[in-house]
Amino acid sequence: MTVEKIATYLQDRNGVFFQPNETEPFTGIYVTNFKNGQKKYEGHFKDGNRDGFQTDWFKNGQKSHEGHFKNGKKDGLHTEWFENGQLNLRKHYEKGEITNQTAYHN
């Protein structure tokens, strides 16, 4: 069984993410929190690029964004919410390019 590496701080070096003092690009899960302890971001990385599911939250605990990345580019459905939890946008991406978008009103 392989255990995924978890990082709470990454450095962006020309678009590639590394853990501090590391020479190999980061592969694993990156997690950050607000000062109040509430989760701010959780995302999967492979070879220093966003790769897999990513989620962002507002300070109040509501999700602000979730979506999938492939090789550092948005790919598939990405959803955004208003801070009150109501749906804001749904966007579909292919290789980083928007192919469809639906906006909702708060």
C-alpha positions as CSV (number, residue, x, y, z in Angstrom):
1,M,0.0,0.0,0.0
2,T,1.4,3.4,-1.0
3,V,0.8,6.3,1.2
4,E,0.4,9.7,-0.5
5,K,2.6,12.5,0.7
6,I,0.8,15.4,2.2
7,A,2.2,19.0,2.1
8,T,1.0,22.1,3.8
9,Y,3.4,24.5,1.9
10,L,4.6,24.4,-1.7
11,Q,6.8,26.7,-3.7
12,D,5.9,27.7,-7.2
13,R,9.1,27.6,-9.3
14,N,8.1,28.8,-12.8
15,G,4.8,27.0,-12.7
16,V,6.0,23.8,-11.2
17,F,5.4,23.1,-7.5
18,F,8.0,21.8,-5.0
19,Q,8.2,21.3,-1.3
20,P,10.8,23.7,0.3
21,N,14.4,22.5,0.0
22,E,13.4,19.7,-2.4
23,T,14.7,19.2,-5.9
24,E,12.0,16.8,-7.1
25,P,8.6,18.3,-8.2
26,F,5.9,17.5,-5.6
27,T,3.6,14.5,-6.0
28,G,0.9,14.1,-3.4
29,I,-1.8,16.1,-1.7
30,Y,-1.5,19.8,-0.9
31,V,-3.6,21.1,2.0
32,T,-3.9,24.6,3.4
33,N,-6.0,26.1,6.2
34,F,-7.3,29.5,7.2
35,K,-5.9,31.0,10.5
36,N,-9.2,30.0,12.1
37,G,-8.4,26.3,11.3
38,Q,-11.0,25.9,8.6
39,K,-9.7,24.1,5.5
40,K,-8.9,26.5,2.6
41,Y,-7.6,24.3,-0.1
42,E,-7.0,20.6,-0.9
43,G,-5.6,19.4,-4.2
44,H,-3.7,16.5,-5.8
45,F,-0.4,17.1,-7.6
46,K,1.7,14.9,-9.8
47,D,5.2,15.8,-10.9
48,G,4.7,19.4,-9.7
49,N,1.4,20.0,-11.5
50,R,-2.2,20.1,-10.4
51,D,-3.5,16.7,-11.3
52,G,-6.7,15.3,-10.0
53,F,-9.5,16.7,-7.9
54,Q,-9.1,20.2,-6.3
55,T,-11.4,22.0,-3.8
56,D,-11.3,25.5,-2.3
57,W,-13.4,26.8,0.6
58,F,-14.4,30.2,1.9
59,K,-13.5,31.0,5.5
60,N,-17.1,30.2,6.6
61,G,-16.6,26.6,5.5
62,Q,-18.7,26.8,2.3
63,K,-17.1,25.4,-0.8
64,S,-16.0,28.2,-3.2
65,H,-14.7,26.0,-6.1
66,E,-14.1,22.3,-7.0
67,G,-12.9,20.7,-10.2
68,H,-10.5,18.4,-11.9
69,F,-7.1,19.1,-13.3
70,K,-5.0,17.1,-15.7
71,N,-1.3,17.8,-16.3
72,G,-1.7,21.3,-14.7
73,K,-4.7,22.3,-16.8
74,K,-8.4,22.4,-15.9
75,D,-10.2,19.4,-17.4
76,G,-13.8,18.4,-17.0
77,L,-16.4,20.1,-14.8
78,H,-15.5,23.0,-12.5
79,T,-18.1,24.4,-10.2
80,E,-18.0,27.7,-8.3
81,W,-20.3,28.8,-5.4
82,F,-21.2,32.1,-3.7
83,E,-20.1,32.5,-0.1
84,N,-23.7,31.8,1.0
85,G,-23.5,28.3,-0.6
86,Q,-25.6,29.0,-3.7
87,L,-24.4,27.9,-7.1
88,N,-22.5,30.6,-9.1
89,L,-20.9,29.0,-12.2
90,R,-20.4,25.6,-13.9
91,K,-17.7,25.4,-16.5
92,H,-16.6,22.5,-18.6
93,Y,-13.0,22.4,-19.7
94,E,-10.9,20.4,-22.2
95,K,-7.1,20.8,-21.8
96,G,-7.5,24.1,-20.1
97,E,-10.0,25.6,-22.5
98,I,-13.6,26.4,-21.6
99,T,-16.0,24.4,-23.8
100,N,-19.3,25.3,-22.0
101,Q,-20.3,27.6,-19.2
102,T,-23.5,28.1,-17.2
103,A,-23.9,31.1,-14.8
104,Y,-26.4,31.2,-12.0
105,H,-27.7,34.3,-10.1
106,N,-27.5,34.7,-6.4
